[in-house]
Amino acid sequence: MSELNERTIALVTGANKGIGYQIAAGLGALGWSVGVGARDAGRRETAVERLRAAGVDAFGVPLDVTDDASATAAAQLIEERSGRLDVLVNNAAIVGAMPQEPTRVDPATIRAVVETNVIGVIRVTNAMLPLLRRSTAARIVNMSSTVGSLTRQSAPDRELNAGPVAAGYSPSKTFLNAVTLQYTRELTGTDILINAACPGYVATDLNGFRGTRTPEQGAAIAIKLATLPTDGPTGHFFDDAGEVPW
């Protein structure tokens, strides 16, 4: 077996910047081989170069999560490179155009957000599952948000922790959480653990860099779930403080 195949192989979508980049950096620091999934070729290769300069075994994966052919090609690239995939972090996401109050939102905005944040996760996960099934300890991490928690959205103090009114972004994360649970049910009895993660309110371009946490802090929960032991949890929703109610 080659040195490459002995290493843990991971793919992080939306990894050219922000939280995704820091997830790739954190997994790479463990000695893993990390695929930098991104649709923009220039930004993708810049990220790969930065990671390699830091000592990470990084490789670029052209990937548009909204495109079937792109997801299939990405899986083929990983197949040819390593023959399997151990960890998939579905990080790519968009907020969508404003306004998003339900009485004002353009339905096209909701379609676009769901296409990336939910259908994109399904598309990529299904493309990668044959490779994940070849791993003896596969992990899938879906980057969600506590604004997708129906429990928190409906709580009396929801204004403190449910985010702004957003009929596109917040429900897309609720939808993603529900899909995560359905994957958990289907994959019960396999070696694949799948969980949802909230990075917290991180300063990224998605929120105009208004967040109060750094991308490194936001990446920590994904790295933790990507490195769960064999008897670790599956079908749960976590942030740094612990389990988040669905």
N, C-alpha and C positions, 0 to 999 in steps of 0.2 A: 504493500500500500504506500502511495506517495505521501510526502509531508503534507501536501495540500489536502488530500483526502482525510488525513488524520486530524486536521483542524476542524473546529466547529465552523460551519458555513452559515452566514446570516445574510438576509436581504432586508434593507430598510427602504421603504418607499418615501418619496419626498425628502430625500436625505442630502440634498445639495445645500441646505441652509437650515437655520433655526434649530428647533428641537430635533428634527430628523438627523441633521448633521451631528449633533452632540450624542445622539443615540449610537450612530455609526462609530463615532470616536470612542465612546465608552466601551462598546463591544470589541472594537479593534484593540483597545488597551489590554483586553484579556487574552490577546494572542489569536483572536478569531480572524477569519477571512470574511470581509464584509463587502457586500454588494451595495453600491450607492445607486439606488433607483431614482431617476429623475428624467423628465421629458426634455428639458433644455440642455442641449449638448454642451454648450460652453460652461454653464454653471456646474453641470455634472462633472466635467473633466477638471475644472478648477477645484471642486471639492475633493476629488480623488487625489489630485496632486498635493493638496494641503494635508490630507490624511496620511498619505505616503511619507511626506516630509516629517510627520510626527511619529513615524514608525509603524503605521497601521498597514496591514495587508489589505488594501482597498482595491476594488475594481468597479468600473462603471457599468451600469445596467440601464440602457435606454428603456424608459418605461413611462408611458402615458396611461394612467389607471382607467381612463375613460374609453380606451380603445382595445377591442378584443385581440386584434392582431398584435398589438404592442405587448400585451400580457403574455400571449403565446410565445412570441419571440424572446421575451425575457426569460421565460421558463426554459426555452431551448438553449439559451446562452449559458444558464447555470447548469443545465444538464451536461452540456459539452465540457464545461470547465471543471465541474466537481462531481457530477453524477448523483448528487443529492442536495437537499437543503435541510438544515437543522432548525433554523429560527427565521420566522417571518414577522416583521414589525410593520403593520399597516398604519403608516403615519401620514401619508399624503391627505390633505384636506383643504377645503376652501370655506370662507365665511359666506361669500355670495354678495350680490349687490344690495344696496340699501334703497329704500326703507324696507324693514322686515316686520313691522307691525302687521298682524294678520289682516287688518282691514285695508292695508295699503300695499302689501307685498305683491310683486308681479309673479304670477304662477311660474313663469319661465325661470325666475330666480330659484324657486324651490326645486324645480326639475334639475337645474344645474348643480345645486348643492347636493342633492340626493345622488345624482349620477357619480359625483366624485366621492363623497363621504360614505356612501353605503354601497351602491352598485359597484363602484370601483374596488372596494374591499372584497366583495364577493367575487368579482372578476379575477383579481390577482390571487386571492386565496385558492380558488378552484384551479387556476393555472398551475399553482405551485404545489398543490396537494400530492400529486404523484411523487414529487421529489421529497416532500416532507414525510411521506409514508416510508421512505427508505431510511429515515433516521431512526435511531434507537431511543431518542429522547427529544422529539420535536416540540417546539413551542411556537404558538401564534399569539402575538400581542396586538390588539386593536386599540389604537389611540382614540379614546373617547373624550368625554368632558363631563364634569358634574352638572353642567347645565342641561345635560340629557337625562338626568335623574328625575323621574316623575315624582318620586317621594319628595325631593327638595323643591321641585317646581310647585307642588301643591301644599307645601308647609306654610303655616301662618307667618313665619319669618322669611319667606321665600325671597324677599327683596334683598336680603343679606347675602344669599348664596346661590341664587338661581340665575344670575346674569340678567341682561336686558331682555325685553320682549323681542323675540326673534323667531318668526314662524318658519324660517328656513334652516338656520344653523342648529338651534337647540333641538328641534324635533329630529333633525338628521342624526344627531348623536343618540337620541332615544331609540331611533330605528336601528342604528348600529348596535346598540346594546342588546336589542331584541334579537338581531341576527346572530350576535355572538352566542347567545343562549341556545339558539337553534343548532349552530355548529357544535356546541358542547354536547347537546343531546345526540346528535348523529355520530359524533366521534367518541362517545363513551365506549370504553373497552379497548381503545387504541393507546399508542404511546404519545399521542398528541395532546398537550395541554393548551387550552385557549382561554385567555382572559382579556378583559377590557381595562384600560388604564386612563386615569386623568392626570395630566401633567401640572395642573394648576393654572393660574393666570400668569402666563409667561409672556414676556416682552418679545413679540415677533411682529413681522409685517402684517399678520392676520388682524392684529388689533392696533395697528399704528404704533407699535412698541410702547403701548400704555401699560403693559403687564407689570406686575410687581416681582416676578420671579425671573431668574436667568434661564436661558435655554439649557444650561448644564443641570440646573435644579429640576427643570421639567423633564429631562431625559432620565432621571434617576429611577423613576417607577417603572419605565419600560425596560431598563437594564435589569432591574430586580426580577421582573416577570419573565424576561427572556432567559434568565439563569436559574429558574426554579428547579429544585431537586425532583427526582422521579415521583416522589409522593407529595408533590406540591399541589396546590389547589387548581381547579379548573372550573370554568363557568362562573367566575366572580368578577367584581368590579372594584378596583383599588385606586387610591391615591397615596401620597406619602404618609398620611395619617392612619391608613388602614383601609378596611372595606367600606365601600360607598354603597348606600342603598339604591337599588334599581329604581 
